[in-house]
Amino acid sequence: MSGGADRFEPFDEPFDEPFDRPLDEHEEHGEHEEHEAKEQGGEGDGGDGGGRAQEAADRSSGGPRDVDGGHGDGPAGGGGDGGGGGFTGPAASGQPPRIPTPRSSVEDTGLPLPEPAPLVLEHRVLKSLLGAWALAACSAQETAAVEEHLGECGACADEALRLRGAVGLLHPPESLDLDPTLRTRVLEGCLDRRPARIPVPEWATPYDAEAARLDALLQDIGDAEWHAPVRLRWFEGDGPVSRRTTVAGVIAHLLSVDGLVGVALGLEDPLGDATAEKTDAEGAAAGTPTPSQRTEAYWRASHFPPTRAVRAPWREQSHHIVRTVSFAGGGSGRLAVSYGGFALPLSDSMLDRAFECWVHAGDIADAVDYPYEPPAPRHLHRMIDLAARMLPVSLAERRRAGLSAPAPRRLVAAGAPGRSLRLEIEGSGGGEWLIPLDSPASVASAEHEVAHVALDGVEFCRLAAGHVSPEEAAAGQVGDREAIRDVLFAAASLSRM
């Protein structure tokens, strides 16, 4: 069967194309004619059938092949000199490439993306998804299907509401800011295990804590925020007063006023050679510049507006103050600290500095849009107690200045009980105080109570800082309205720059 040998001999030649490539149209046509020729000739008639099959193969492959694999001399033989064997490629036959070109994406066309088909789920499937929906673990399509179902099924809506409430209990919202009492609790835990060899006096711990909290706030703000505008507010006479500065200017103010405590302890004065002008009678009489005079003197002595560089001397001074009072011991609390027009014991002065540090830290936090929490309850209670003890003196000064109702005609002897107002402070750090109304030397008495005022602890502190006017203070009032007004205005008059 010479036709069979001629037909299979080309497959003995090596070529590069794979055996399993798809056949083009001419190859498929040639195989069909070859199959027909084999059926017509039969296997017995090898010569005739093989010849017709060979002709069909020659037509499909482009020309007759020689036994050695070369093409014939015909025009379809591809050159006639036997230079090429095997099948012709798509490029030679003019056919399109067998590998399709990449399809363009919908995003590249600029056309809108097709909307996903909504899920159609059974009631039992939707009910089983309620837990995942409450945990926000469903896909977008599942969420849409569940929420659409909740508007139609009351039982599932009630179950979803119950599950969502349970998820809220599992994940209570927590602030990213540290608890203001964290530092105090950590120190107390450490000191319980190993008591300090030189402990910080109890009356100095509020200042130590508030200075540390303010320092942590200053560490988090950027360079540009040090120049954010801040308006210092306080109360004078019967109206509010304000002074515009920056975040760095507030720290310079704290540095200057804290210097009063430092000077009383024998530390270096941060003002240096700068002297305050004693323009008012209070400063001249006491011989010591007032806090506002010291601040203005510091600002004038600065060749440029304060920058974040002021943080380092303020921080160092606060550390020196706490360290010095710790080494001095608890007996140093009786040392007098002059504020120009008045003086406070060192123990009360440290509470005063803690209060102002917290108030101005809140001013800075508002300027840079940062949350800031009140002090620890026991520290807040000490600050409120100091303000309550200073109210009788403030009330007497306002009467001498003609800003409050005159004292009653019947004079009360020093140490004798007189008219009193009950000040009730609610919330953390609160308590009750009886405020003598007739004179600072009189004794407050519950039997002579004529009025009762109730305020929130933080609200009372904002009133004492001059950040809330007496008319706007949210206070519950019972009793003598005139006495209540005098006490609220006396509380606001405790503020200063």
Stockholm file with secondary structure:
# STOCKHOLM 1.0

chainA/1-497         MSGGADRFEPFDEPFDEPFDRPLDEHEEHGEHEEHEAKEQGGEGDGGDGGGRAQEAADRSSGGPRDVDGGHGDGPAGGGGDGGGGGFTGPAASGQPPRIPTPRSSVEDTGLPLPEPAPLVLEHRVLKSLLGAWALAACSAQETAAVEEHLGECGACADEALRLRGAVGLLHPPESLDLDPTLRTRVLEGCLDRRPARIPVPEWATPYDAEAARLDALLQDIGDAEWHAPVRLRWFEGDGPVSRRTTVAGVIAHLLSVDGLVGVALGLEDPLGDATAEKTDAEGAAAGTPTPSQRTEAYWRASHFPPTRAVRAPWREQSHHIVRTVSFAGGGSGRLAVSYGGFALPLSDSMLDRAFECWVHAGDIADAVDYPYEPPAPRHLHRMIDLAARMLPVSLAERRRAGLSAPAPRRLVAAGAPGRSLRLEIEGSGGGEWLIPLDSPASVASAEHEVAHVALDGVEFCRLAAGHVSPEEAAAGQVGDREAIRDVLFAAASLSRM
#=GR chainA/1-497 SS CHHHHHHHGGGGSCCSSCTTSCCCHHHHHHHHHHHHHHHHHTTTCHHHHHHHHHHHHHHHHTSCBCTTSCBCSSGGGSSSSSCCCSCCCHHHHTCCCSSCCCCCCHHHHTCCCCCCCCCCCCHHHHHHTHHHHHTTCSCHHHHHHHHHHHTTCHHHHHHHHHHHHHHHHHSCCCCSSCCTTHHHHHHHHHHHHSCCSSCCCGGGHHHHHHHHHHHHHHHHSCTGGGGCEEEEEEEETTEEEEEEEEHHHHHHHHHHHHHHHHHHTTCCCTTTTCCCCCCSHHHHHHSSCCHHHHHHHHHHHCSSCCCGGGHHHHHHHHHHHHHHHHHHCGGGGGCEEECSSCEEEHHHHHHHHHHHHHHHHHHHHHHTTCCCCCCCHHHHHHHHHHHHHHHHHHHHHHHHTTCSCCCCSSCCCTTSEEEEEEEEEESTTCEEEEEESSCTTSEEEEEEEEEEEEEEHHHHHHHHTTSSCTTTSCCEEEECHHHHHHHHHHHHTTCCC
#=GC SS_cons         CHHHHHHHGGGGSCCSSCTTSCCCHHHHHHHHHHHHHHHHHTTTCHHHHHHHHHHHHHHHHTSCBCTTSCBCSSGGGSSSSSCCCSCCCHHHHTCCCSSCCCCCCHHHHTCCCCCCCCCCCCHHHHHHTHHHHHTTCSCHHHHHHHHHHHTTCHHHHHHHHHHHHHHHHHSCCCCSSCCTTHHHHHHHHHHHHSCCSSCCCGGGHHHHHHHHHHHHHHHHSCTGGGGCEEEEEEEETTEEEEEEEEHHHHHHHHHHHHHHHHHHTTCCCTTTTCCCCCCSHHHHHHSSCCHHHHHHHHHHHCSSCCCGGGHHHHHHHHHHHHHHHHHHCGGGGGCEEECSSCEEEHHHHHHHHHHHHHHHHHHHHHHTTCCCCCCCHHHHHHHHHHHHHHHHHHHHHHHHTTCSCCCCSSCCCTTSEEEEEEEEEESTTCEEEEEESSCTTSEEEEEEEEEEEEEEHHHHHHHHTTSSCTTTSCCEEEECHHHHHHHHHHHHTTCCC
//
